[in-house]
């Protein structure tokens, strides 16, 4: 039996950091209102000509360096993104080429903000079935390109960035929940909620890129219950509970949602990793960005039990419980 163990992390955020004070000059809002409602203080915006592939490549290179391996050691690249460079080819193959990788395979995965959890789960399946030994999993987004900058309800929320993890096949110990690696993952979706969070354009519908549209109150109303659902499933599957957790790394969408979810699950605030204040909502990039921060500052250590969760447009939602 093999487990998928994290051996490297990496991240990248564009140089331009857009503060709440700067947004006050663009739309009718205030820094105080943004912080109170979302916890966000700034978000990073990709430079002109800087693409999702560029961000993903930078995060991937850092993850490879962190793992101490070369691109020749990677069998598969999975990129989670809702903002690809092109309708096709997949942005992952552009990253693959930029890294100088001309073997193996690469593909994109689209589950919006849940994309990284979906991609991580897929990578784990490749490893468990012996189809890959090492998988580079990337979350990268340039959401600034699909934001309506006149809509004050959405433009304050989102930012650009990328994060990456490298998973490696490792022989399981005794097959218990004390093994290092991914222990369990749980994915859900329900297309009935599409109109609550979506982009109003696309190749087949409008032949345009479109802009992000969101019913904020409806998203908030559903988020906590859906997140709790897949986390309870993770605990039941492993026999673990909130007291066993070392770290909770949620999708960084809104601090109020994060706080409400942790409270409902009885997860201590000191165990919650929060980066939404500095990055905003970076969709599929938010979890690997937060993981990279917590690993680099020394919080997440080898052997720690880490819980990941996300919810995104669709709705999609999912959890992943792993021992670092």
C-alpha positions as CSV (number, residue, x, y, z in Angstrom):
1,X,0.0,0.0,0.0
2,X,1.3,3.5,-0.9
3,X,0.5,6.8,0.7
4,X,0.9,10.2,-1.0
5,X,3.4,12.1,1.1
6,X,4.2,15.8,0.6
7,X,7.9,16.3,-0.1
8,X,7.9,19.9,-1.3
9,X,5.9,23.2,-1.3
10,X,6.2,26.4,-3.3
11,X,4.3,29.6,-3.9
12,X,4.3,32.8,-5.9
13,X,2.4,36.0,-5.6
14,X,2.7,38.9,-8.1
15,X,4.7,41.9,-7.0
16,X,1.8,44.3,-7.2
17,X,-0.1,44.3,-3.9
18,X,-3.4,46.2,-4.1
19,X,-4.4,47.5,-0.7
20,X,-7.9,48.4,0.6
21,X,-6.9,52.0,0.7
22,X,-6.1,51.9,-3.0
23,X,-9.5,50.2,-3.7
24,X,-11.2,53.1,-2.0
25,X,-10.1,55.2,-4.9
26,X,-11.7,52.9,-7.5
27,X,-15.1,52.0,-6.0
28,X,-17.4,53.2,-3.2
29,X,-16.1,51.2,-0.3
30,X,-13.9,51.6,2.8
31,X,-10.9,49.6,4.2
32,X,-12.8,49.3,7.5
33,X,-15.8,47.8,5.8
34,X,-13.7,45.3,3.8
35,X,-11.7,44.2,6.9
36,X,-14.8,43.9,9.0
37,X,-16.7,41.8,6.4
38,X,-13.9,39.7,4.9
39,X,-10.7,40.1,6.9
40,X,-8.9,41.1,3.7
41,X,-6.3,43.9,3.9
42,X,-4.6,43.5,0.5
43,X,-4.5,41.2,-2.6
44,X,-1.9,40.7,-5.3
45,X,-2.6,41.6,-8.9
46,X,-0.7,40.0,-11.9
47,X,1.2,42.5,-14.0
48,X,0.3,43.1,-17.6
49,X,1.4,40.1,-19.6
50,X,1.8,38.0,-16.5
51,X,-0.3,34.9,-16.9
52,X,-1.7,32.0,-14.9
53,X,1.0,29.8,-16.5
54,X,3.7,32.2,-15.4
55,X,2.5,32.2,-11.8
56,X,2.1,28.4,-11.8
57,X,5.6,27.9,-13.2
58,X,7.1,30.1,-10.5
59,X,5.4,28.2,-7.7
60,X,6.3,24.8,-9.3
61,X,10.0,25.8,-9.5
62,X,10.0,26.7,-5.8
63,X,8.3,23.4,-4.9
64,X,10.9,21.4,-6.9
65,X,13.7,23.3,-5.1
66,X,12.1,22.8,-1.8
67,X,11.8,19.0,-2.5
68,X,15.4,18.8,-3.7
69,X,14.4,17.1,-7.0
70,X,14.4,18.0,-10.7
71,X,11.6,18.1,-13.2
72,X,12.9,14.8,-14.6
73,X,11.7,13.2,-11.4
74,X,8.0,14.3,-11.9
75,X,5.6,11.9,-13.6
76,X,2.5,14.0,-13.8
77,X,1.4,17.6,-13.4
78,X,-2.1,18.5,-12.4
79,X,-3.1,22.2,-12.4
80,X,-6.2,23.5,-10.7
81,X,-7.4,26.7,-12.2
82,X,-10.5,28.5,-13.3
83,X,-8.5,31.2,-15.2
84,X,-6.5,29.3,-17.9
85,X,-4.2,31.0,-20.4
86,X,-6.3,29.7,-23.3
87,X,-9.5,27.8,-23.9
88,X,-7.1,25.1,-25.0
89,X,-4.5,23.8,-24.8
90,X,-4.5,23.1,-21.0
91,X,-2.4,25.6,-19.1
92,X,-0.7,22.7,-17.4
93,X,1.0,21.7,-20.6
94,X,2.3,25.2,-21.0
95,X,3.8,25.0,-17.5
96,X,5.2,21.5,-18.4
97,X,7.0,22.9,-21.4
98,X,8.3,26.0,-19.5
99,X,9.8,23.7,-16.9
100,X,11.5,21.7,-19.7
101,X,9.5,18.5,-19.0
102,X,8.9,16.5,-22.1
103,X,7.8,13.2,-20.6
104,X,4.8,12.1,-18.6
105,X,1.5,14.0,-18.7
106,X,-0.1,17.2,-17.6
107,X,-3.8,18.2,-17.4
108,X,-6.0,20.9,-15.9
109,X,-8.7,20.5,-13.3
110,X,-11.6,22.9,-12.9
111,X,-13.6,23.0,-9.7
112,X,-13.0,26.7,-9.0
113,X,-12.1,27.4,-5.4
114,X,-12.3,23.7,-4.5
115,X,-9.9,22.9,-7.5
116,X,-6.8,22.2,-5.4
117,X,-8.6,19.7,-3.2
118,X,-10.0,18.0,-6.2
119,X,-6.5,18.0,-7.9
120,X,-4.8,16.7,-4.7
121,X,-7.4,13.9,-4.5
122,X,-6.8,13.0,-8.1
123,X,-3.0,12.9,-7.7
124,X,-3.5,10.7,-4.7
125,X,-5.4,8.2,-6.8
126,X,-2.7,8.1,-9.4
127,X,-0.1,7.4,-6.7
128,X,-2.2,4.8,-4.8
129,X,-2.8,2.8,-8.0
130,X,0.9,2.9,-9.0
131,X,0.4,5.0,-12.1
132,X,2.7,7.8,-10.8
133,X,5.5,8.0,-8.3
134,X,5.7,11.8,-8.0
135,X,3.0,14.3,-8.9
136,X,3.3,18.1,-9.1
137,X,0.0,19.6,-8.0
138,X,-0.4,23.3,-8.7
139,X,-3.2,25.8,-7.9
140,X,-2.8,29.0,-10.0
141,X,-5.2,31.8,-10.7
142,X,-5.4,35.3,-12.3
143,X,-8.9,36.2,-11.0
144,X,-8.2,39.9,-11.6
145,X,-8.8,39.1,-15.3
146,X,-12.4,38.1,-14.7
147,X,-13.4,40.6,-12.1
148,X,-15.8,43.5,-12.8
149,X,-13.8,46.3,-11.2
150,X,-16.9,48.4,-11.0
151,X,-18.7,45.8,-8.8
152,X,-17.7,46.7,-5.2
153,X,-19.2,43.5,-3.9
154,X,-16.7,41.2,-5.7
155,X,-13.7,43.3,-6.7
156,X,-12.6,43.6,-3.1
157,X,-12.5,39.9,-2.5
158,X,-10.2,38.3,-5.1
159,X,-6.5,38.2,-5.9
160,X,-3.9,36.5,-8.0
161,X,-1.4,33.9,-7.0
162,X,-0.1,30.3,-7.2
163,X,0.9,27.5,-4.9
164,X,2.3,24.0,-5.5
165,X,2.9,20.7,-3.7
166,X,4.8,17.7,-4.7
167,X,3.4,14.3,-3.7
168,X,5.6,11.2,-3.6
169,X,4.6,7.6,-3.3
170,X,5.8,6.2,0.0
171,X,5.1,2.7,1.4
172,X,2.5,2.9,4.2
173,X,3.6,2.0,7.6
174,X,0.9,-0.1,9.4
175,X,-1.9,1.4,7.2
176,X,-3.3,3.3,10.2
177,X,-4.1,7.0,10.6
178,X,-0.6,7.5,12.0
179,X,1.0,7.0,8.6
180,X,2.4,10.1,6.8
181,X,0.6,11.2,3.7
182,X,-3.0,11.7,2.6
183,X,-5.3,9.7,4.8
184,X,-8.7,10.4,3.3
185,X,-10.4,12.8,0.9
186,X,-14.1,13.6,0.3
187,X,-15.5,15.5,-2.6
188,X,-19.0,16.9,-3.4
189,X,-20.8,19.0,-5.9
190,X,-24.3,20.3,-6.5
191,X,-25.0,22.1,-9.8
192,X,-28.3,23.5,-8.5
193,X,-26.4,26.3,-6.9
194,X,-24.7,27.5,-10.1
195,X,-26.4,31.0,-10.2
196,X,-25.0,31.8,-6.7
197,X,-21.4,32.0,-7.9
198,X,-20.5,31.9,-11.6
199,X,-18.9,33.7,-14.5
200,X,-21.4,35.2,-17.0
201,X,-19.4,34.2,-20.1
202,X,-17.8,31.3,-21.9
203,X,-16.8,29.9,-25.4
204,X,-20.0,27.9,-25.8
205,X,-22.5,30.3,-24.3
206,X,-21.5,33.9,-25.0
207,X,-18.2,33.6,-26.9
208,X,-16.8,36.0,-24.3
209,X,-14.7,35.6,-21.2
210,X,-17.3,37.2,-18.9
211,X,-17.1,38.5,-15.3
212,X,-17.5,36.8,-12.0
213,X,-21.0,37.2,-10.4
214,X,-21.8,36.2,-6.8
215,X,-24.7,36.2,-4.5
216,X,-22.6,36.8,-1.4
217,X,-25.3,36.1,1.3
218,X,-26.3,32.9,-0.4
219,X,-22.7,31.7,-0.6
220,X,-22.1,32.5,3.0
221,X,-25.4,30.8,4.0
222,X,-24.4,27.5,2.4
223,X,-20.6,27.5,3.0
224,X,-20.4,26.6,6.7
225,X,-22.8,23.6,6.4
226,X,-21.2,22.2,3.3
227,X,-17.7,22.6,4.7
228,X,-18.7,20.9,7.9
229,X,-20.3,18.0,6.0
230,X,-17.1,16.9,4.3
231,X,-15.0,17.4,7.4
232,X,-17.2,15.2,9.5
233,X,-16.9,12.6,6.7
234,X,-13.1,12.8,7.0
235,X,-13.2,12.3,10.8
236,X,-15.6,9.4,10.5
237,X,-13.4,7.7,7.8
238,X,-10.3,7.9,10.0
239,X,-11.6,7.7,13.6
240,X,-9.9,11.0,14.3
241,X,-11.5,14.2,15.5
242,X,-10.9,18.0,15.9
243,X,-8.7,17.3,19.0
244,X,-6.2,15.3,17.0
245,X,-5.7,18.1,14.5
246,X,-2.5,20.1,14.6
247,X,-3.5,22.5,11.8
248,X,-6.7,23.5,9.9
249,X,-5.9,25.0,6.5
250,X,-9.2,26.2,4.9
251,X,-9.8,27.8,1.6
252,X,-9.0,31.5,2.2
253,X,-12.3,33.1,0.9
254,X,-13.5,35.1,3.9
255,X,-12.4,35.2,7.5
256,X,-16.0,35.2,8.8
257,X,-16.6,31.9,7.0
258,X,-13.3,30.5,8.3
259,X,-14.1,31.6,11.9
260,X,-17.7,30.3,11.7
261,X,-16.6,26.9,10.3
262,X,-13.8,26.4,12.9
263,X,-16.2,27.4,15.7
264,X,-18.9,24.9,14.5
265,X,-16.3,22.1,14.4
266,X,-14.8,23.1,17.8
267,X,-11.4,23.7,16.2
268,X,-9.2,26.0,18.3
269,X,-8.4,29.3,16.7
270,X,-4.7,28.8,17.3
271,X,-4.8,25.8,15.0
272,X,-6.3,27.7,12.1
273,X,-3.9,29.0,9.3
274,X,-5.2,32.3,7.9
275,X,-3.6,34.2,5.0
276,X,-6.7,35.8,3.5
277,X,-5.7,39.1,5.0
278,X,-2.6,39.3,2.8
279,X,-3.8,37.4,-0.3
280,X,-7.5,37.8,-0.6
281,X,-9.4,34.9,-2.2
282,X,-7.1,33.3,-4.8
283,X,-9.5,30.5,-5.6
284,X,-7.6,27.3,-6.4
285,X,-4.3,28.8,-5.3
286,X,-5.4,29.7,-1.8
287,X,-4.8,26.4,0.0
288,X,-1.3,25.7,-1.4
289,X,-0.4,29.4,-0.8
290,X,-1.5,29.1,2.9
291,X,0.3,25.7,3.2
292,X,3.5,27.2,1.8
293,X,3.3,30.1,4.3
294,X,2.7,27.8,7.3
295,X,5.5,25.4,6.3
296,X,8.0,28.2,5.6
297,X,7.4,29.9,8.9
298,X,7.8,26.7,10.8
299,X,4.3,26.1,12.0
300,X,3.6,22.9,10.0
301,X,6.1,20.2,10.9
302,X,6.7,16.6,9.8
303,X,4.2,14.3,11.4
304,X,1.5,17.1,12.0
305,X,-2.1,16.2,11.2
306,X,-3.4,18.8,8.7
307,X,-7.0,19.3,7.5
308,X,-7.7,21.0,4.2
309,X,-11.1,22.1,3.0
310,X,-12.6,24.3,0.3
311,X,-15.8,25.3,-1.3
312,X,-16.2,26.9,-4.7
313,X,-18.6,27.8,-7.5
314,X,-20.9,25.1,-8.8
315,X,-21.2,24.5,-5.9
316,X,-18.2,22.2,-5.3
317,X,-16.7,21.4,-2.0
318,X,-14.2,18.9,-0.5
319,X,-11.9,18.0,2.4
320,X,-8.5,16.3,2.6
321,X,-6.9,15.0,5.8
322,X,-3.2,14.3,5.7
323,X,-0.3,13.7,8.0
324,X,2.6,15.9,7.0
